[in-house]
Amino acid sequence: MKTAILNLILFILFLVISFTVSSILSSIQKINFHIKKRNTVKIFFVVG
């Protein structure tokens, strides 16, 4: 019985960690995208 509860706790922990990591990665990608957009705008101004 204890092993089943332990497995459940480990599974929940794994889900929480994977969800957190994916959300962090998506936020980092959004930030990088914004930075790239700003850089392309700056390049356009320099070229123009």
Backbone bond lengths (Angstrom), bond angles and torsions (degrees), N, CA, C in turn:
res aa  C-N    CA-C-N  psi(-1)  N-CA   C-N-CA  omega(-1)  CA-C   N-CA-C  phi
1 M - - - 1.474 - - 1.532 109.90 -
2 K 1.330 116.45 -42.97 1.463 119.34 -178.96 1.523 111.43 -61.40
3 T 1.331 116.11 -39.16 1.466 118.91 -177.95 1.523 110.66 -64.04
4 A 1.331 117.36 -37.07 1.461 120.31 179.19 1.526 110.21 -63.74
5 I 1.329 116.55 -43.93 1.469 120.27 179.01 1.522 110.10 -63.93
6 L 1.334 116.22 -42.39 1.469 120.14 178.53 1.521 110.73 -61.17
7 N 1.334 116.34 -43.95 1.466 119.90 178.60 1.521 110.83 -61.28
8 L 1.327 116.66 -40.52 1.464 120.78 179.27 1.525 110.28 -63.17
9 I 1.333 116.65 -45.46 1.469 120.74 179.32 1.522 110.43 -61.63
10 L 1.339 116.97 -44.51 1.463 120.61 178.86 1.521 110.77 -61.86
11 F 1.331 116.62 -41.14 1.463 121.13 -179.92 1.524 110.52 -63.12
12 I 1.340 116.71 -44.75 1.469 120.60 179.06 1.524 110.13 -63.33
13 L 1.332 116.72 -43.40 1.466 120.53 177.60 1.522 110.61 -58.80
14 F 1.335 116.10 -44.29 1.460 120.60 179.80 1.526 110.43 -60.87
15 L 1.335 117.04 -43.64 1.466 120.87 179.11 1.524 110.79 -61.49
16 V 1.324 116.17 -46.53 1.467 120.46 -178.86 1.524 110.55 -61.78
17 I 1.337 116.53 -45.11 1.468 120.18 -178.25 1.522 110.47 -64.61
18 S 1.335 117.27 -44.53 1.465 119.76 -178.75 1.530 110.32 -64.60
19 F 1.341 117.23 -39.72 1.466 120.55 178.42 1.524 110.41 -63.45
20 T 1.329 116.86 -43.98 1.463 121.16 179.37 1.520 110.88 -61.77
21 V 1.334 116.48 -45.93 1.465 120.66 -179.04 1.521 110.45 -62.16
22 S 1.334 117.23 -43.16 1.464 119.65 -178.56 1.525 110.67 -65.60
23 S 1.334 117.75 -39.59 1.466 119.73 179.20 1.526 110.60 -66.56
24 I 1.338 117.07 -40.05 1.467 120.61 178.17 1.523 109.86 -63.00
25 L 1.335 116.92 -44.13 1.466 120.57 -179.79 1.523 110.72 -62.44
26 S 1.333 117.35 -41.87 1.463 119.60 -179.10 1.527 110.52 -66.15
27 S 1.334 117.76 -38.49 1.466 119.81 178.45 1.522 110.32 -66.44
28 I 1.338 117.38 -38.43 1.471 120.54 177.71 1.522 109.59 -63.55
29 Q 1.336 117.14 -42.14 1.462 120.50 178.91 1.523 110.46 -62.02
30 K 1.333 117.97 -40.64 1.467 120.96 178.26 1.521 110.30 -62.10
31 I 1.326 117.25 -44.75 1.469 121.18 -179.99 1.523 109.75 -61.93
32 N 1.337 117.24 -45.86 1.461 120.84 178.81 1.521 110.54 -60.44
33 F 1.337 117.07 -39.65 1.461 121.19 179.87 1.525 110.18 -62.91
34 H 1.336 117.15 -43.69 1.466 120.48 178.62 1.524 110.57 -62.49
35 I 1.329 117.08 -42.29 1.467 120.40 179.83 1.524 109.77 -62.98
36 K 1.328 117.09 -43.03 1.466 120.61 179.33 1.523 110.25 -62.19
37 K 1.339 117.23 -42.20 1.464 120.28 179.12 1.525 110.10 -60.25
38 R 1.308 117.24 -45.20 1.469 120.90 179.46 1.523 110.21 -61.47
39 N 1.327 117.09 -43.64 1.458 120.42 -179.10 1.525 111.12 -63.23
40 T 1.332 117.63 -40.78 1.467 119.42 179.75 1.525 109.68 -65.92
41 V 1.332 117.33 -37.74 1.468 120.01 177.65 1.522 109.77 -62.87
42 K 1.330 117.30 -43.94 1.469 121.03 178.17 1.523 110.45 -60.50
43 I 1.324 117.02 -43.44 1.471 120.83 179.94 1.527 109.29 -61.67
44 F 1.331 117.36 -42.50 1.465 120.17 179.26 1.528 110.52 -61.14
45 F 1.323 116.76 -41.81 1.465 119.87 178.93 1.523 110.68 -63.95
46 V 1.330 116.98 -41.26 1.464 120.51 -179.65 1.523 109.67 -64.94
47 V 1.336 116.69 -44.02 1.471 120.28 -179.46 1.522 109.60 -66.15
48 G 1.342 116.27 -41.82 1.465 120.43 -177.41 1.506 110.39 -68.48
